[in-house]
Amino acid sequence: MNKTLNLLAILLILTCANSIQKISYSDIVSNLVQLSDDDGLSDLNVIAEGFEASNRLLTVYKSRGVEACAVLNQSAVNSQNYLKGKIENFQSIIAVIEKENLEIEENINKEKNTIEEEIEKIKNAKDQIEEIKREEVTKEKELTEAVQVLKRLKNLATDELLGAEQKQTEMKNFNVQVISFIQTSTFTQNLKGLMKLTGAANRGLISTLILLASRVGKQETYANPEAVRKIVEMVDKIIDNTQIKITQNTFLTEERILGLNEIIQTSRSLISASKEEIERSQSNQTANHKNINFFKNDIIFYGKALDARVKRQQFSQDLCAKQTSIVQSHYDEYVNTVKHIDALKADLSQ
């Protein structure tokens, strides 16, 4: 920087010196005409030597001026290239950051979509749980009702079995007609109603039980004890199967609800992770925006510095052009003066 200022100062000094101390060589030569031939020729030789010395000095000035202008121009070019490089580098960094922000924005939108999807999964899972619970309540109610009906039917059959045994022991000498509970009650109708309440495994047993019940007590008397015992055994088996079915349904319901709760928990974890990712991404975006503004301010600063360097270069170029013009003007005058001196020498020598 100091070197550049020194060179600029030299140019200013040279320009001012050349402007102020400009010699009118033609006036001097014209005045020589008044001298005598001998004195004039001698003076012309002295003047010619002085002009030649001045021209050598002028040549030195010109050389130094050209060197100074070249240094100034190269310094300006280097400085501008440096500033342009800085600006281009900042612009590249901004482009990279802006691209990163676009990727971050895409990731934020992706995480928001994930949150919406997981919220919908949670809602669906909760709805399914409520539906499963309602189904379980209905099934358990139906199966419990079936067990209660079966127990009532078992009690009817047991009572009939006791009645048949009593007839064979205590009332065998009496002609007593006792109506069969299995035939006169809604035993068979209740069995048919159970067909839709119990599982498929019990339907075959119930069908067999209905067949047995329809065959006992044809004369509306107490049924055959052996047949009634079979009915009681089958009812007990159906009751056991139904109780097992209730337990299985409860277990399966708990398993299904457990699986759905796991889905809910997983979705909540994903939502939490997505929210954290969004928060991190938004924080990165904020930092990136700050960096972009920082680099934009740097671009403005270096842009102003570049404009100043361009103006300084133009000033130097104008100064150099003026210096070159002055030197060239002196040189042209020197050449013309030398021609006049040579002509006068020729005249005086005759």
Phi, psi and omega per residue, in radians:
M1 nan -0.794 3.128
N2 -1.135 -0.651 3.138
K3 -1.120 -0.733 3.130
T4 -1.104 -0.752 3.126
L5 -1.111 -0.694 3.124
N6 -1.088 -0.762 3.131
L7 -1.118 -0.723 3.109
L8 -1.080 -0.684 3.118
A9 -1.120 -0.715 3.116
I10 -1.046 -0.773 3.134
L11 -1.067 -0.751 3.128
L12 -1.070 -0.746 -3.137
I13 -1.117 -0.789 -3.130
L14 -1.084 -0.737 -3.122
T15 -1.119 -0.803 -3.141
C16 -1.113 -0.739 -3.118
A17 -1.092 -0.781 -3.132
N18 -1.164 -0.592 -3.126
S19 -1.249 -0.715 -3.051
I20 -1.376 -0.763 -3.021
Q21 -1.689 0.561 3.113
K22 -1.173 2.242 -3.085
I23 -1.727 2.298 3.082
S24 -1.559 1.489 -3.086
Y25 -1.082 -0.634 -3.091
S26 -1.142 -0.635 3.099
D27 -1.110 -0.750 -3.137
I28 -1.088 -0.798 -3.105
V29 -1.117 -0.690 -3.141
S30 -1.080 -0.646 3.137
N31 -1.175 -0.395 -3.108
L32 -1.226 -0.296 -3.117
V33 -1.113 -0.468 -3.092
Q34 -1.317 -0.239 -3.109
L35 -1.371 2.804 3.059
S36 -1.212 2.904 -3.066
D37 -1.071 -0.850 -3.080
D38 -1.186 -0.833 3.134
D39 -1.115 -0.695 -3.107
G40 -1.105 -0.747 -3.129
L41 -1.141 -0.709 3.124
S42 -1.126 -0.782 3.130
D43 -1.134 -0.632 3.119
L44 -1.081 -0.677 3.122
N45 -1.138 -0.708 3.121
V46 -1.116 -0.777 -3.132
I47 -1.125 -0.702 -3.139
A48 -1.076 -0.716 3.097
E49 -1.127 -0.683 3.108
G50 -1.126 -0.735 3.093
F51 -1.083 -0.680 -3.124
E52 -1.163 -0.696 3.094
A53 -1.141 -0.705 3.113
S54 -1.126 -0.661 3.134
N55 -1.162 -0.638 3.085
R56 -1.116 -0.735 3.093
L57 -1.111 -0.701 3.107
L58 -1.083 -0.686 3.111
T59 -1.105 -0.706 3.100
V60 -1.107 -0.797 3.095
Y61 -1.002 -0.766 -3.130
K62 -1.091 -0.764 -3.135
S63 -1.102 -0.789 3.135
R64 -1.158 -0.642 3.114
G65 -1.131 -0.732 3.112
V66 -1.110 -0.741 3.123
E67 -1.105 -0.778 -3.127
A68 -1.103 -0.723 3.135
C69 -1.149 -0.680 3.124
A70 -1.119 -0.745 3.121
V71 -1.118 -0.773 3.126
L72 -1.076 -0.770 -3.119
N73 -1.139 -0.767 3.140
Q74 -1.144 -0.676 3.094
S75 -1.095 -0.718 3.120
A76 -1.128 -0.746 3.125
V77 -1.099 -0.783 3.130
N78 -1.082 -0.758 -3.137
S79 -1.111 -0.758 3.139
Q80 -1.160 -0.722 3.108
N81 -1.086 -0.688 3.098
Y82 -1.077 -0.811 -3.132
L83 -1.164 -0.717 3.089
K84 -1.084 -0.708 3.104
G85 -1.076 -0.718 3.095
K86 -1.074 -0.818 -3.113
I87 -1.096 -0.786 3.127
E88 -1.098 -0.667 3.115
N89 -1.122 -0.765 3.100
F90 -1.099 -0.711 3.117
Q91 -1.108 -0.679 3.093
S92 -1.126 -0.737 3.130
I93 -1.103 -0.747 3.121
I94 -1.070 -0.728 3.132
A95 -1.068 -0.720 3.120
V96 -1.131 -0.766 -3.129
I97 -1.141 -0.725 3.132
E98 -1.129 -0.667 3.066
K99 -1.108 -0.723 3.101
E100 -1.091 -0.686 3.116
N101 -1.121 -0.648 3.081
L102 -1.110 -0.744 3.098
E103 -1.116 -0.703 3.110
I104 -1.109 -0.730 3.133
E105 -1.098 -0.715 3.086
E106 -1.090 -0.713 3.131
N107 -1.155 -0.681 3.099
I108 -1.079 -0.799 3.118
N109 -1.088 -0.667 3.107
K110 -1.093 -0.780 -3.136
E111 -1.169 -0.620 3.092
K112 -1.132 -0.707 3.088
N113 -1.110 -0.692 3.101
T114 -1.057 -0.761 3.129
I115 -1.054 -0.793 -3.141
E116 -1.090 -0.742 3.141
E117 -1.115 -0.748 -3.108
E118 -1.226 -0.607 3.056
I119 -1.089 -0.716 3.103
E120 -1.135 -0.679 3.093
K121 -1.095 -0.735 3.126
I122 -1.087 -0.771 3.132
K123 -1.063 -0.811 3.139
N124 -1.102 -0.715 3.141
A125 -1.113 -0.750 3.114
K126 -1.108 -0.710 3.106
D127 -1.093 -0.717 3.123
Q128 -1.123 -0.698 3.125
I129 -1.072 -0.788 3.119
E130 -1.082 -0.721 3.126
E131 -1.133 -0.741 3.119
I132 -1.089 -0.739 3.131
K133 -1.097 -0.741 3.111
R134 -1.104 -0.740 3.124
E135 -1.116 -0.699 -3.127
E136 -1.134 -0.744 3.114
V137 -1.061 -0.764 -3.130
T138 -1.123 -0.816 -3.129
K139 -1.106 -0.785 -3.129
E140 -1.103 -0.688 3.115
K141 -1.098 -0.782 -3.133
E142 -1.130 -0.787 -3.118
L143 -1.175 -0.672 3.101
T144 -1.118 -0.733 3.079
E145 -1.074 -0.696 3.114
A146 -1.095 -0.729 3.128
V147 -1.103 -0.729 3.132
Q148 -1.103 -0.735 3.096
V149 -1.099 -0.762 -3.138
L150 -1.087 -0.689 3.119
K151 -1.149 -0.672 3.081
R152 -1.123 -0.731 3.110
L153 -1.130 -0.663 3.099
K154 -1.103 -0.705 3.115
N155 -1.100 -0.700 3.082
L156 -1.051 -0.826 -3.123
A157 -1.134 -0.693 3.136
T158 -1.130 -0.751 3.105
D159 -1.062 -0.712 3.140
E160 -1.144 -0.687 3.122
L161 -1.093 -0.740 3.105
L162 -1.127 -0.667 3.121
G163 -1.143 -0.692 3.113
A164 -1.123 -0.715 3.141
E165 -1.173 -0.646 3.124
Q166 -1.145 -0.669 3.122
K167 -1.112 -0.649 -3.102
Q168 -1.272 -0.383 -3.069
T169 -1.842 -1.082 -3.009
E170 -1.458 -0.534 -3.029
M171 -2.021 0.477 -3.083
K172 -1.282 -0.406 -3.137
N173 -1.589 0.039 -3.135
F174 -2.007 2.546 3.109
N175 -1.548 1.480 -3.072
V176 -1.956 2.212 3.097
Q177 -1.799 1.997 3.140
V178 -2.007 2.260 -3.095
I179 -1.271 2.423 3.100
S180 -1.245 2.220 3.085
F181 -1.067 -0.638 -3.105
I182 -1.108 -0.627 -3.109
Q183 -1.463 -0.684 -3.018
T184 -1.492 -0.408 3.133
S185 -1.466 -3.114 3.094
T186 -1.573 0.588 -3.084
F187 -0.953 -0.950 -3.078
T188 -1.167 -0.701 3.131
Q189 -1.108 -0.660 3.099
N190 -1.133 -0.669 3.104
L191 -1.100 -0.718 3.130
K192 -1.137 -0.616 3.107
G193 -1.174 -0.471 -3.141
L194 -1.299 -0.281 -3.080
M195 -1.001 -0.644 -3.096
K196 -1.559 -0.183 -3.108
L197 -1.598 -0.499 -3.070
T198 -1.753 2.990 -3.118
G199 -1.349 3.050 -3.108
A200 -1.092 -0.526 -3.120
A201 -1.125 -0.493 -3.107
N202 -1.557 -0.292 -3.029
R203 -1.145 -0.649 3.086
G204 -1.121 -0.720 3.123
L205 -1.137 -0.719 -3.125
I206 -1.147 -0.694 3.107
S207 -1.059 -0.763 3.103
T208 -1.121 -0.685 -3.128
L209 -1.145 -0.692 3.090
I210 -1.097 -0.701 3.131
L211 -1.117 -0.761 3.122
L212 -1.124 -0.763 -3.105
A213 -1.102 -0.585 -3.121
S214 -1.300 -0.287 -3.089
R215 -1.688 -0.289 -3.107
V216 -1.502 2.704 3.039
G217 1.090 0.754 -3.116
K218 -1.073 -0.567 3.128
Q219 -1.684 0.379 -3.134
E220 0.936 0.657 2.999
T221 -1.980 3.114 3.109
Y222 -1.027 2.409 -3.095
A223 -1.259 2.914 3.068
N224 -1.067 2.182 -3.102
P225 -0.972 -0.661 -3.118
E226 -1.126 -0.725 3.120
A227 -1.152 -0.700 3.135
V228 -1.155 -0.679 3.103
R229 -1.049 -0.712 3.101
K230 -1.075 -0.704 3.107
I231 -1.081 -0.783 3.139
V232 -1.070 -0.737 3.137
E233 -1.093 -0.743 -3.139
M234 -1.164 -0.677 3.085
V235 -1.087 -0.754 3.096
D236 -1.025 -0.723 -3.135
K237 -1.134 -0.727 3.112
I238 -1.126 -0.704 3.100
I239 -1.055 -0.798 3.124
D240 -1.059 -0.794 3.127
N241 -1.064 -0.689 -3.127
T242 -1.185 -0.698 3.086
Q243 -1.089 -0.724 3.094
I244 -1.086 -0.709 3.127
K245 -1.073 -0.711 3.106
I246 -1.072 -0.797 3.139
T247 -1.098 -0.758 3.129
Q248 -1.102 -0.750 3.129
N249 -1.073 -0.730 3.118
T250 -1.082 -0.789 3.139
F251 -1.092 -0.822 -3.135
L252 -1.097 -0.678 3.111
T253 -1.104 -0.774 3.116
E254 -1.098 -0.679 3.114
E255 -1.112 -0.802 3.140
R256 -1.111 -0.743 3.129
I257 -1.149 -0.680 3.107
L258 -1.071 -0.767 3.115
G259 -1.085 -0.719 3.117
L260 -1.198 -0.630 3.079
N261 -1.145 -0.609 3.072
E262 -1.135 -0.685 3.075
I263 -1.077 -0.746 3.130
I264 -1.091 -0.777 -3.127
Q265 -1.135 -0.730 3.107
T266 -1.094 -0.748 3.130
S267 -1.107 -0.706 3.117
R268 -1.121 -0.673 3.103
S269 -1.127 -0.724 3.113
L270 -1.139 -0.678 3.104
I271 -1.102 -0.768 3.131
S272 -1.090 -0.760 3.131
A273 -1.130 -0.703 3.133
S274 -1.133 -0.707 3.119
K275 -1.111 -0.717 3.104
E276 -1.123 -0.713 3.130
E277 -1.130 -0.715 3.106
I278 -1.091 -0.746 3.139
E279 -1.091 -0.760 3.107
R280 -1.114 -0.757 -3.114
S281 -1.113 -0.752 3.132
Q282 -1.148 -0.618 3.077
S283 -1.117 -0.744 3.095
N284 -1.118 -0.681 3.099
Q285 -1.065 -0.790 3.138
T286 -1.053 -0.778 3.112
A287 -1.101 -0.700 3.136
N288 -1.134 -0.705 3.115
H289 -1.102 -0.684 3.091
K290 -1.103 -0.758 3.127
N291 -1.117 -0.699 3.119
I292 -1.066 -0.791 3.116
N293 -1.094 -0.672 3.118
F294 -1.074 -0.841 -3.122
F295 -1.211 -0.567 3.077
K296 -1.131 -0.695 3.076
N297 -1.109 -0.682 3.083
D298 -1.106 -0.688 3.120
I299 -1.088 -0.739 3.110
I300 -1.087 -0.778 -3.127
F301 -1.081 -0.883 -3.124
Y302 -1.202 -0.498 3.072
G303 -1.136 -0.741 3.096
K304 -1.132 -0.714 3.104
A305 -1.099 -0.675 3.112
L306 -1.125 -0.753 3.094
D307 -1.039 -0.709 3.129
A308 -1.127 -0.701 3.118
R309 -1.149 -0.675 3.113
V310 -1.112 -0.768 3.127
K311 -1.139 -0.699 3.115
R312 -1.120 -0.705 3.102
Q313 -1.098 -0.725 3.120
Q314 -1.110 -0.710 3.094
F315 -1.067 -0.779 3.133
S316 -1.106 -0.743 3.135
Q317 -1.116 -0.710 3.096
D318 -1.105 -0.715 3.134
L319 -1.137 -0.748 3.128
C320 -1.129 -0.685 3.125
A321 -1.112 -0.726 3.116
K322 -1.116 -0.760 3.121
Q323 -1.078 -0.779 3.135
T324 -1.091 -0.707 3.137
S325 -1.118 -0.741 -3.140
I326 -1.132 -0.805 -3.134
V327 -1.091 -0.751 3.140
Q328 -1.129 -0.626 3.107
S329 -1.124 -0.762 3.087
H330 -1.093 -0.722 -3.123
Y331 -1.133 -0.757 3.123
D332 -1.073 -0.708 3.123
E333 -1.160 -0.649 3.099
Y334 -1.082 -0.782 -3.138
V335 -1.072 -0.782 3.135
N336 -1.116 -0.698 -3.133
T337 -1.132 -0.725 3.109
V338 -1.042 -0.689 3.108
K339 -1.100 -0.745 3.122
H340 -1.118 -0.745 3.135
I341 -1.080 -0.776 3.140
D342 -1.079 -0.675 3.133
A343 -1.169 -0.744 3.126
L344 -1.142 -0.681 3.099
K345 -1.032 -0.736 -3.131
A346 -1.126 -0.692 3.132
D347 -1.156 -0.782 -3.092
L348 -1.218 -0.427 -3.102
S349 -1.383 -0.289 -3.110
Q350 -1.338 nan nan
